[in-house]
Amino acid sequence: MLKADLHIHSNFSFDSSNTPEQIIERCKQIGINCIAIADHGTAEGGLATQRISPFPVIVAEEILTPAGEIMGMFLKETIPTNIPLSEAIVRIKAQDGLVCVPHPFDTLTRQALGAKVMEEIINDINIIEVLNARSPITVKASVPVNFAAKHRKACSAGSDAHTIPEIGNAFVEMPEFTTKKEFLNSLRQGEIHGKKASPLVHFGSLWARVKKRL
């Protein structure tokens, strides 16, 4: 079985300092043996981590659109940011990737997709992130779970780690996989585990952002 943290940021994100080497070492320490690196606006962090990792690494990217963020998974190259949502979906599918909605409904503090937009693109969605350890408790935990169940979508979970100690705060325990299709089937069989991170973790990503500007 895999313990998969399916939303981690590396130092290729503007607000994280996690190097691929640090991420891998932390995962080894806590028993996480599958990850998705989903940096803001670039797939390069995922590609760099995948090249040196002893366990499966899914290359992903959080793509900012005017409607909110969407995540491409199993990508081969970067998709530009600040493009229309429809174009982002087309570009993900052009790479034979999967469309995931990160931190859905969390519209209070994030660039998240709301229910109306999600209903409009529901046929294009493959995965819904039902537990994001960084999301504040502004939406009942049952809301994304029920939405995913209603539309028969696979569910994922991730720490959304921007700092090393956050890794593993949320993960999916799931069967091993080798292909994209097997990954989706494994997700459907998986069990979601995790906890909410302290709001103080946001100071870590703020500090990373400041350091990079300096």
Secondary structure as a PSIPRED ss2 file (coil, helix, strand):
# PSIPRED VFORMAT (PSIPRED V4.0)

   1 M C   1.000  0.000  0.000
   2 L E   0.000  0.000  1.000
   3 K E   0.000  0.000  1.000
   4 A E   0.000  0.000  1.000
   5 D E   0.000  0.000  1.000
   6 L E   0.000  0.000  1.000
   7 H E   0.000  0.000  1.000
   8 I E   0.000  0.000  1.000
   9 H C   1.000  0.000  0.000
  10 S C   1.000  0.000  0.000
  11 N C   1.000  0.000  0.000
  12 F C   1.000  0.000  0.000
  13 S C   1.000  0.000  0.000
  14 F C   1.000  0.000  0.000
  15 D C   1.000  0.000  0.000
  16 S C   1.000  0.000  0.000
  17 S C   1.000  0.000  0.000
  18 N C   1.000  0.000  0.000
  19 T C   1.000  0.000  0.000
  20 P H   0.000  1.000  0.000
  21 E H   0.000  1.000  0.000
  22 Q H   0.000  1.000  0.000
  23 I H   0.000  1.000  0.000
  24 I H   0.000  1.000  0.000
  25 E H   0.000  1.000  0.000
  26 R H   0.000  1.000  0.000
  27 C H   0.000  1.000  0.000
  28 K H   0.000  1.000  0.000
  29 Q H   0.000  1.000  0.000
  30 I H   0.000  1.000  0.000
  31 G C   1.000  0.000  0.000
  32 I C   1.000  0.000  0.000
  33 N C   1.000  0.000  0.000
  34 C E   0.000  0.000  1.000
  35 I E   0.000  0.000  1.000
  36 A E   0.000  0.000  1.000
  37 I E   0.000  0.000  1.000
  38 A E   0.000  0.000  1.000
  39 D E   0.000  0.000  1.000
  40 H E   0.000  0.000  1.000
  41 G C   1.000  0.000  0.000
  42 T C   1.000  0.000  0.000
  43 A C   1.000  0.000  0.000
  44 E H   0.000  1.000  0.000
  45 G H   0.000  1.000  0.000
  46 G H   0.000  1.000  0.000
  47 L H   0.000  1.000  0.000
  48 A H   0.000  1.000  0.000
  49 T H   0.000  1.000  0.000
  50 Q H   0.000  1.000  0.000
  51 R H   0.000  1.000  0.000
  52 I H   0.000  1.000  0.000
  53 S C   1.000  0.000  0.000
  54 P C   1.000  0.000  0.000
  55 F C   1.000  0.000  0.000
  56 P C   1.000  0.000  0.000
  57 V E   0.000  0.000  1.000
  58 I E   0.000  0.000  1.000
  59 V E   0.000  0.000  1.000
  60 A E   0.000  0.000  1.000
  61 E E   0.000  0.000  1.000
  62 E E   0.000  0.000  1.000
  63 I E   0.000  0.000  1.000
  64 L E   0.000  0.000  1.000
  65 T E   0.000  0.000  1.000
  66 P C   1.000  0.000  0.000
  67 A C   1.000  0.000  0.000
  68 G E   0.000  0.000  1.000
  69 E E   0.000  0.000  1.000
  70 I E   0.000  0.000  1.000
  71 M E   0.000  0.000  1.000
  72 G E   0.000  0.000  1.000
  73 M E   0.000  0.000  1.000
  74 F C   1.000  0.000  0.000
  75 L C   1.000  0.000  0.000
  76 K C   1.000  0.000  0.000
  77 E C   1.000  0.000  0.000
  78 T C   1.000  0.000  0.000
  79 I C   1.000  0.000  0.000
  80 P C   1.000  0.000  0.000
  81 T C   1.000  0.000  0.000
  82 N C   1.000  0.000  0.000
  83 I C   1.000  0.000  0.000
  84 P C   1.000  0.000  0.000
  85 L H   0.000  1.000  0.000
  86 S H   0.000  1.000  0.000
  87 E H   0.000  1.000  0.000
  88 A H   0.000  1.000  0.000
  89 I H   0.000  1.000  0.000
  90 V H   0.000  1.000  0.000
  91 R H   0.000  1.000  0.000
  92 I H   0.000  1.000  0.000
  93 K H   0.000  1.000  0.000
  94 A H   0.000  1.000  0.000
  95 Q C   1.000  0.000  0.000
  96 D C   1.000  0.000  0.000
  97 G C   1.000  0.000  0.000
  98 L E   0.000  0.000  1.000
  99 V E   0.000  0.000  1.000
 100 C E   0.000  0.000  1.000
 101 V E   0.000  0.000  1.000
 102 P C   1.000  0.000  0.000
 103 H C   1.000  0.000  0.000
 104 P C   1.000  0.000  0.000
 105 F C   1.000  0.000  0.000
 106 D C   1.000  0.000  0.000
 107 T C   1.000  0.000  0.000
 108 L C   1.000  0.000  0.000
 109 T C   1.000  0.000  0.000
 110 R C   1.000  0.000  0.000
 111 Q C   1.000  0.000  0.000
 112 A C   1.000  0.000  0.000
 113 L C   1.000  0.000  0.000
 114 G C   1.000  0.000  0.000
 115 A H   0.000  1.000  0.000
 116 K H   0.000  1.000  0.000
 117 V H   0.000  1.000  0.000
 118 M H   0.000  1.000  0.000
 119 E H   0.000  1.000  0.000
 120 E H   0.000  1.000  0.000
 121 I C   1.000  0.000  0.000
 122 I H   0.000  1.000  0.000
 123 N H   0.000  1.000  0.000
 124 D H   0.000  1.000  0.000
 125 I C   1.000  0.000  0.000
 126 N C   1.000  0.000  0.000
 127 I E   0.000  0.000  1.000
 128 I E   0.000  0.000  1.000
 129 E E   0.000  0.000  1.000
 130 V E   0.000  0.000  1.000
 131 L E   0.000  0.000  1.000
 132 N E   0.000  0.000  1.000
 133 A C   1.000  0.000  0.000
 134 R C   1.000  0.000  0.000
 135 S C   1.000  0.000  0.000
 136 P C   1.000  0.000  0.000
 137 I C   1.000  0.000  0.000
 138 T C   1.000  0.000  0.000
 139 V C   1.000  0.000  0.000
 140 K C   1.000  0.000  0.000
 141 A C   1.000  0.000  0.000
 142 S H   0.000  1.000  0.000
 143 V H   0.000  1.000  0.000
 144 P H   0.000  1.000  0.000
 145 V H   0.000  1.000  0.000
 146 N H   0.000  1.000  0.000
 147 F H   0.000  1.000  0.000
 148 A H   0.000  1.000  0.000
 149 A H   0.000  1.000  0.000
 150 K H   0.000  1.000  0.000
 151 H C   1.000  0.000  0.000
 152 R C   1.000  0.000  0.000
 153 K C   1.000  0.000  0.000
 154 A E   0.000  0.000  1.000
 155 C E   0.000  0.000  1.000
 156 S E   0.000  0.000  1.000
 157 A E   0.000  0.000  1.000
 158 G E   0.000  0.000  1.000
 159 S C   1.000  0.000  0.000
 160 D C   1.000  0.000  0.000
 161 A E   0.000  0.000  1.000
 162 H C   1.000  0.000  0.000
 163 T C   1.000  0.000  0.000
 164 I H   0.000  1.000  0.000
 165 P H   0.000  1.000  0.000
 166 E H   0.000  1.000  0.000
 167 I C   1.000  0.000  0.000
 168 G C   1.000  0.000  0.000
 169 N C   1.000  0.000  0.000
 170 A E   0.000  0.000  1.000
 171 F E   0.000  0.000  1.000
 172 V E   0.000  0.000  1.000
 173 E E   0.000  0.000  1.000
 174 M E   0.000  0.000  1.000
 175 P C   1.000  0.000  0.000
 176 E C   1.000  0.000  0.000
 177 F C   1.000  0.000  0.000
 178 T C   1.000  0.000  0.000
 179 T C   1.000  0.000  0.000
 180 K H   0.000  1.000  0.000
 181 K H   0.000  1.000  0.000
 182 E H   0.000  1.000  0.000
 183 F H   0.000  1.000  0.000
 184 L H   0.000  1.000  0.000
 185 N H   0.000  1.000  0.000
 186 S H   0.000  1.000  0.000
 187 L H   0.000  1.000  0.000
 188 R H   0.000  1.000  0.000
 189 Q H   0.000  1.000  0.000
 190 G C   1.000  0.000  0.000
 191 E E   0.000  0.000  1.000
 192 I E   0.000  0.000  1.000
 193 H E   0.000  0.000  1.000
 194 G E   0.000  0.000  1.000
 195 K C   1.000  0.000  0.000
 196 K C   1.000  0.000  0.000
 197 A C   1.000  0.000  0.000
 198 S C   1.000  0.000  0.000
 199 P C   1.000  0.000  0.000
 200 L C   1.000  0.000  0.000
 201 V H   0.000  1.000  0.000
 202 H H   0.000  1.000  0.000
 203 F H   0.000  1.000  0.000
 204 G H   0.000  1.000  0.000
 205 S H   0.000  1.000  0.000
 206 L H   0.000  1.000  0.000
 207 W H   0.000  1.000  0.000
 208 A H   0.000  1.000  0.000
 209 R H   0.000  1.000  0.000
 210 V H   0.000  1.000  0.000
 211 K H   0.000  1.000  0.000
 212 K H   0.000  1.000  0.000
 213 R H   0.000  1.000  0.000
 214 L C   1.000  0.000  0.000
